[in-house]
Amino acid sequence: MVLTVRALKPENAEAWKTLRLEAVATYPDAFLATADEVRAMSADQITQMLEAGMWLGVFEDGALAGMTGMTRPTSARAAHRAEIGGFYIRPACQGNGAADALMQALVVHVRALGIWQLELCVAEKNPRAIRFYERHKFLRQGRMPNIVIGAEGPETDLFYTRDLRG
């Protein structure tokens, strides 16, 4: 098994959409987008998103096995920040180092862009993801109640940051 991580490009659009649909179907409470919203995305929308260079993929033996996206504020005063979103590793690849490799590559990628603060929100009821982020030096900053309305009602997210300067 060989793991590689690289920025996703427009030629990865079909693999991105397939994996994104898998992610929201496997863990519907972990993502803001629904399967219907992902299915509705046009090829042009996905291509434009991937051209921005803010999605990384982890490949196992050449096949896309996981990915994460980042958003960056447009204001110059907030250019030091990026929010991680859509972090997903296929269940068959969980536990093989793919998530760690993706997170490590993400840190290298954003540092090269001048970003030194990573931010993320994670569902309070997702202890596995919380342990992963805390293991990767993310610090909990607070709670965000009613962040989404899920099948069981309002849900709470936890807000985390990681300072990359040290």
PASEBA-1860 file (N, C-alpha, C; in nm, 3 decimals):
! residues 166
1> MVLTVRAL> 0.084/-0.118/0.000/0.000/0.000/0.000/0.088/0.124/0.000 ~ 0.064/0.212/-0.096/0.138/0.337/-0.106/0.040/0.453/-0.094 ~ 0.065/0.540/0.006/-0.017/0.659/0.026/0.055/0.780/-0.031 ~ -0.017/0.860/-0.107/0.034/0.988/-0.155/-0.074/1.092/-0.133 ~ -0.031/1.215/-0.110/-0.125/1.326/-0.091/-0.088/1.435/-0.189 ~ -0.187/1.491/-0.255/-0.163/1.602/-0.347/-0.289/1.686/-0.361 ~ -0.269/1.806/-0.414/-0.383/1.893/-0.442/-0.469/1.829/-0.550 ~ -0.599/1.837/-0.531/-0.691/1.786/-0.632/-0.705/1.887/-0.744
9> KPENAEAW> -0.711/1.836/-0.865/-0.719/1.918/-0.986/-0.852/1.892/-1.057 ~ -0.885/1.973/-1.157/-1.010/1.951/-1.230/-1.024/1.809/-1.286 ~ -0.914/1.746/-1.321/-0.924/1.608/-1.373/-0.968/1.508/-1.266 ~ -0.971/1.551/-1.140/-1.018/1.467/-1.030/-1.166/1.490/-0.998 ~ -1.234/1.568/-1.079/-1.372/1.609/-1.049/-1.466/1.490/-1.030 ~ -1.459/1.392/-1.118/-1.549/1.278/-1.106/-1.519/1.197/-0.980 ~ -1.391/1.174/-0.951/-1.353/1.102/-0.830/-1.393/1.182/-0.705 ~ -1.378/1.316/-0.712/-1.418/1.401/-0.599/-1.567/1.384/-0.571
17> KTLRLEAV> -1.648/1.393/-0.676/-1.793/1.385/-0.657/-1.833/1.248/-0.604 ~ -1.774/1.142/-0.655/-1.804/1.007/-0.608/-1.769/0.993/-0.460 ~ -1.650/1.041/-0.422/-1.608/1.030/-0.283/-1.691/1.120/-0.192 ~ -1.725/1.238/-0.238/-1.807/1.329/-0.159/-1.945/1.269/-0.134 ~ -2.004/1.207/-0.237/-2.133/1.141/-0.219/-2.123/1.027/-0.119 ~ -2.014/0.952/-0.127/-1.991/0.844/-0.030/-1.981/0.901/0.111 ~ -1.909/1.011/0.125/-1.890/1.071/0.257/-2.022/1.113/0.319 ~ -2.105/1.185/0.244/-2.230/1.233/0.301/-2.330/1.120/0.321
25> ATYPDAFL> -2.318/1.011/0.245/-2.405/0.896/0.266/-2.360/0.815/0.387 ~ -2.228/0.803/0.406/-2.174/0.724/0.516/-2.190/0.796/0.650 ~ -2.163/0.926/0.650/-2.170/1.007/0.773/-2.255/1.132/0.750 ~ -2.384/1.116/0.730/-2.467/1.232/0.696/-2.467/1.342/0.801 ~ -2.445/1.309/0.927/-2.445/1.411/1.032/-2.313/1.486/1.041 ~ -2.211/1.440/0.969/-2.078/1.502/0.981/-2.053/1.611/0.877 ~ -2.142/1.625/0.781/-2.121/1.722/0.673/-2.241/1.815/0.660 ~ -2.214/1.939/0.623/-2.324/2.033/0.603/-2.405/1.999/0.479
33> ATADEVRA> -2.338/1.960/0.373/-2.407/1.930/0.247/-2.480/1.797/0.258 ~ -2.593/1.790/0.191/-2.667/1.664/0.181/-2.629/1.595/0.051 ~ -2.665/1.469/0.040/-2.638/1.395/-0.083/-2.706/1.463/-0.202 ~ -2.828/1.511/-0.182/-2.898/1.580/-0.292/-2.823/1.705/-0.336 ~ -2.767/1.779/-0.240/-2.691/1.900/-0.275/-2.563/1.865/-0.352 ~ -2.497/1.757/-0.312/-2.376/1.715/-0.383/-2.412/1.667/-0.523 ~ -2.518/1.586/-0.534/-2.561/1.537/-0.667/-2.595/1.653/-0.760 ~ -2.649/1.761/-0.705/-2.692/1.876/-0.786/-2.574/1.961/-0.836
41> MSADQITQ> -2.455/1.938/-0.783/-2.340/2.018/-0.827/-2.305/1.984/-0.972 ~ -2.288/2.088/-1.052/-2.252/2.066/-1.191/-2.103/2.038/-1.204 ~ -2.066/1.981/-1.316/-1.924/1.955/-1.344/-1.846/2.086/-1.343 ~ -1.907/2.193/-1.394/-1.840/2.324/-1.395/-1.817/2.375/-1.253 ~ -1.915/2.360/-1.165/-1.897/2.404/-1.026/-1.782/2.329/-0.960 ~ -1.778/2.199/-0.979/-1.672/2.118/-0.917/-1.537/2.155/-0.976 ~ -1.530/2.173/-1.106/-1.404/2.210/-1.172/-1.353/2.343/-1.117 ~ -1.441/2.443/-1.107/-1.400/2.573/-1.053/-1.351/2.561/-0.910
49> MLEAGMWL> -1.418/2.481/-0.831/-1.379/2.461/-0.692/-1.240/2.397/-0.685 ~ -1.216/2.296/-0.766/-1.086/2.228/-0.764/-0.975/2.314/-0.823 ~ -1.008/2.401/-0.917/-0.907/2.491/-0.974/-0.854/2.589/-0.870 ~ -0.932/2.616/-0.767/-0.889/2.710/-0.662/-0.775/2.653/-0.578 ~ -0.749/2.523/-0.588/-0.636/2.462/-0.519/-0.653/2.447/-0.369 ~ -0.775/2.445/-0.323/-0.799/2.436/-0.178/-0.857/2.301/-0.137 ~ -0.840/2.200/-0.219/-0.879/2.063/-0.185/-0.757/1.973/-0.199 ~ -0.733/1.891/-0.099/-0.626/1.792/-0.104/-0.688/1.654/-0.101
57> GVFEDGAL> -0.623/1.560/-0.170/-0.669/1.422/-0.169/-0.557/1.331/-0.124 ~ -0.595/1.226/-0.055/-0.499/1.120/-0.021/-0.535/1.001/-0.110 ~ -0.433/0.949/-0.175/-0.451/0.840/-0.270/-0.384/0.715/-0.215 ~ -0.456/0.605/-0.222/-0.399/0.476/-0.184/-0.381/0.397/-0.312 ~ -0.255/0.368/-0.342/-0.221/0.296/-0.466/-0.287/0.362/-0.588 ~ -0.288/0.494/-0.591/-0.338/0.569/-0.705/-0.486/0.600/-0.704 ~ -0.563/0.543/-0.611/-0.708/0.568/-0.605/-0.738/0.666/-0.492 ~ -0.827/0.761/-0.519/-0.865/0.860/-0.418/-0.932/0.791/-0.301
65> AGMTGMTR> -0.870/0.803/-0.183/-0.918/0.733/-0.063/-0.969/0.829/0.043 ~ -0.940/0.957/0.027/-0.984/1.056/0.125/-0.954/1.195/0.074 ~ -1.015/1.294/0.140/-0.992/1.432/0.096/-1.034/1.528/0.205 ~ -0.988/1.650/0.188/-1.033/1.759/0.272/-1.028/1.888/0.192 ~ -1.116/1.979/0.227/-1.119/2.110/0.165/-1.088/2.217/0.267 ~ -1.051/2.333/0.216/-1.022/2.448/0.301/-1.088/2.570/0.241 ~ -1.132/2.657/0.327/-1.179/2.788/0.282/-1.096/2.892/0.353 ~ -1.073/3.000/0.282/-0.989/3.106/0.335/-1.065/3.237/0.324
73> PTSARAAH> -1.067/3.317/0.430/-1.134/3.446/0.422/-1.071/3.533/0.311 ~ -1.152/3.619/0.254/-1.102/3.705/0.147/-1.040/3.834/0.199 ~ -1.066/3.869/0.322/-1.012/3.991/0.380/-0.863/3.977/0.409 ~ -0.785/4.078/0.377/-0.641/4.076/0.402/-0.610/4.060/0.551 ~ -0.695/4.116/0.635/-0.671/4.108/0.779/-0.694/3.967/0.835 ~ -0.757/3.882/0.757/-0.783/3.744/0.801/-0.710/3.641/0.715 ~ -0.614/3.688/0.637/-0.543/3.600/0.543/-0.458/3.494/0.612 ~ -0.439/3.507/0.740/-0.360/3.409/0.815/-0.441/3.286/0.855
81> RAEIGGFY> -0.569/3.284/0.822/-0.660/3.178/0.867/-0.712/3.095/0.751 ~ -0.744/2.968/0.782/-0.816/2.882/0.689/-0.902/2.787/0.771 ~ -1.019/2.758/0.718/-1.109/2.664/0.784/-1.106/2.531/0.709 ~ -1.087/2.425/0.785/-1.090/2.290/0.728/-1.235/2.246/0.722 ~ -1.272/2.188/0.612/-1.406/2.133/0.597/-1.403/2.009/0.511 ~ -1.500/1.926/0.528/-1.513/1.809/0.442/-1.402/1.707/0.458 ~ -1.348/1.689/0.577/-1.240/1.592/0.599/-1.302/1.452/0.600 ~ -1.258/1.367/0.509/-1.317/1.233/0.496/-1.213/1.134/0.448
89> IRPACQGN> -1.214/1.016/0.512/-1.132/0.903/0.471/-1.227/0.784/0.455 ~ -1.216/0.713/0.342/-1.299/0.594/0.321/-1.285/0.499/0.439 ~ -1.394/0.438/0.484/-1.385/0.345/0.598/-1.280/0.236/0.577 ~ -1.267/0.185/0.456/-1.169/0.079/0.430/-1.025/0.127/0.449 ~ -1.004/0.257/0.447/-0.869/0.314/0.460/-0.846/0.375/0.598 ~ -0.947/0.374/0.682/-0.930/0.428/0.816/-0.840/0.335/0.897 ~ -0.749/0.395/0.971/-0.657/0.317/1.052/-0.529/0.277/0.982 ~ -0.512/0.319/0.856/-0.390/0.283/0.783/-0.294/0.400/0.766
97> GAADALMQ> -0.320/0.511/0.835/-0.234/0.628/0.827/-0.278/0.732/0.725 ~ -0.384/0.704/0.652/-0.429/0.798/0.549/-0.473/0.932/0.608 ~ -0.547/0.930/0.718/-0.593/1.054/0.779/-0.476/1.136/0.831 ~ -0.381/1.070/0.896/-0.263/1.140/0.946/-0.184/1.201/0.830 ~ -0.166/1.125/0.723/-0.092/1.175/0.607/-0.162/1.296/0.546 ~ -0.295/1.290/0.538/-0.371/1.402/0.483/-0.359/1.526/0.571 ~ -0.369/1.509/0.702/-0.358/1.623/0.792/-0.217/1.684/0.786 ~ -0.116/1.600/0.784/0.022/1.651/0.777/0.046/1.728/0.647
105> ALVVHVRA> -0.005/1.675/0.537/0.010/1.744/0.408/-0.069/1.874/0.407 ~ -0.184/1.876/0.470/-0.265/1.998/0.479/-0.186/2.107/0.551 ~ -0.121/2.073/0.660/-0.043/2.171/0.736/0.069/2.227/0.648 ~ 0.140/2.142/0.577/0.247/2.188/0.488/0.189/2.278/0.379 ~ 0.076/2.237/0.322/0.012/2.313/0.214/-0.027/2.454/0.258 ~ -0.092/2.465/0.373/-0.139/2.597/0.415/-0.024/2.685/0.464 ~ 0.076/2.626/0.526/0.193/2.707/0.567/0.257/2.773/0.445 ~ 0.263/2.699/0.335/0.321/2.755/0.212/0.238/2.871/0.158
113> LGIWQLEL> 0.113/2.880/0.198/0.024/2.989/0.156/0.027/3.106/0.254 ~ 0.108/3.093/0.360/0.115/3.198/0.461/0.008/3.187/0.569 ~ -0.060/3.076/0.573/-0.164/3.053/0.673/-0.099/2.996/0.798 ~ -0.133/3.054/0.913/-0.078/2.999/1.037/-0.185/2.966/1.141 ~ -0.311/2.983/1.107/-0.417/2.938/1.197/-0.518/2.855/1.121 ~ -0.532/2.730/1.162/-0.635/2.643/1.107/-0.753/2.641/1.202 ~ -0.872/2.634/1.145/-0.995/2.632/1.223/-1.085/2.522/1.170 ~ -1.168/2.470/1.257/-1.266/2.370/1.214/-1.379/2.361/1.314
121> CVAEKNPR> -1.489/2.309/1.265/-1.603/2.276/1.350/-1.626/2.127/1.337 ~ -1.658/2.064/1.450/-1.683/1.920/1.451/-1.805/1.895/1.538 ~ -1.887/1.803/1.495/-2.008/1.772/1.571/-1.972/1.723/1.711 ~ -2.039/1.779/1.808/-2.016/1.742/1.947/-2.037/1.592/1.969 ~ -2.122/1.531/1.888/-2.151/1.388/1.903/-2.062/1.300/1.815 ~ -1.945/1.352/1.777/-1.851/1.276/1.693/-1.718/1.258/1.768 ~ -1.716/1.172/1.871/-1.597/1.160/1.954/-1.473/1.112/1.880 ~ -1.491/1.029/1.779/-1.375/0.980/1.704/-1.305/1.095/1.632
129> AIRFYERH> -1.381/1.181/1.567/-1.321/1.296/1.498/-1.259/1.392/1.599 ~ -1.325/1.412/1.711/-1.271/1.501/1.814/-1.136/1.451/1.862 ~ -1.125/1.321/1.889/-0.996/1.264/1.932/-0.889/1.284/1.825 ~ -0.926/1.264/1.698/-0.831/1.282/1.588/-0.779/1.426/1.585 ~ -0.869/1.524/1.589/-0.826/1.664/1.583/-0.744/1.703/1.705 ~ -0.784/1.658/1.822/-0.706/1.690/1.941/-0.568/1.625/1.937 ~ -0.558/1.506/1.880/-0.427/1.441/1.863/-0.338/1.521/1.768 ~ -0.401/1.594/1.678/-0.327/1.678/1.582/-0.315/1.822/1.631
137> KFLRQGRM> -0.321/1.841/1.761/-0.291/1.968/1.828/-0.396/2.077/1.809 ~ -0.517/2.040/1.775/-0.625/2.138/1.771/-0.676/2.159/1.913 ~ -0.702/2.284/1.946/-0.751/2.319/2.079/-0.896/2.366/2.070 ~ -0.977/2.312/2.159/-1.118/2.350/2.162/-1.131/2.492/2.213 ~ -1.204/2.574/2.137/-1.224/2.714/2.174/-1.365/2.742/2.224 ~ -1.460/2.657/2.186/-1.596/2.682/2.230/-1.698/2.592/2.164 ~ -1.824/2.617/2.199/-1.937/2.542/2.145/-2.020/2.633/2.057 ~ -2.078/2.575/1.954/-2.164/2.649/1.863/-2.300/2.577/1.859
145> PNIVIGAE> -2.393/2.618/1.945/-2.523/2.550/1.949/-2.606/2.580/1.825 ~ -2.693/2.487/1.794/-2.791/2.504/1.685/-2.724/2.532/1.551 ~ -2.606/2.476/1.529/-2.531/2.505/1.407/-2.603/2.453/1.283 ~ -2.669/2.338/1.298/-2.753/2.283/1.192/-2.875/2.221/1.257 ~ -2.978/2.199/1.177/-3.095/2.125/1.222/-3.089/1.989/1.154 ~ -3.060/1.887/1.234/-3.050/1.751/1.182/-3.182/1.677/1.196 ~ -3.178/1.549/1.165/-3.298/1.466/1.171/-3.356/1.460/1.311 ~ -3.269/1.473/1.412/-3.314/1.467/1.551/-3.329/1.606/1.615
153> GPETDLFY> -3.319/1.711/1.534/-3.334/1.846/1.587/-3.203/1.923/1.583 ~ -3.195/2.035/1.657/-3.075/2.119/1.656/-2.952/2.041/1.706 ~ -2.838/2.070/1.642/-2.713/2.004/1.678/-2.609/2.108/1.717 ~ -2.516/2.066/1.800/-2.410/2.153/1.848/-2.277/2.108/1.790 ~ -2.198/2.205/1.745/-2.062/2.179/1.699/-1.964/2.236/1.801 ~ -1.845/2.183/1.799/-1.736/2.236/1.878/-1.642/2.308/1.783 ~ -1.592/2.422/1.825/-1.502/2.503/1.744/-1.360/2.482/1.793 ~ -1.270/2.448/1.700/-1.130/2.421/1.731/-1.039/2.507/1.644
161> TRDLRG> -0.921/2.538/1.699/-0.817/2.606/1.622/-0.684/2.536/1.647 ~ -0.593/2.555/1.551/-0.456/2.509/1.566/-0.364/2.619/1.517 ~ -0.273/2.661/1.603/-0.175/2.764/1.570/-0.052/2.693/1.511 ~ -0.017/2.727/1.389/0.093/2.661/1.319/0.227/2.733/1.333 ~ 0.230/2.839/1.412/0.354/2.916/1.422/0.462/2.845/1.504 ~ 0.422/2.755/1.592/0.520/2.694/1.682/0.581/2.567/1.632
END
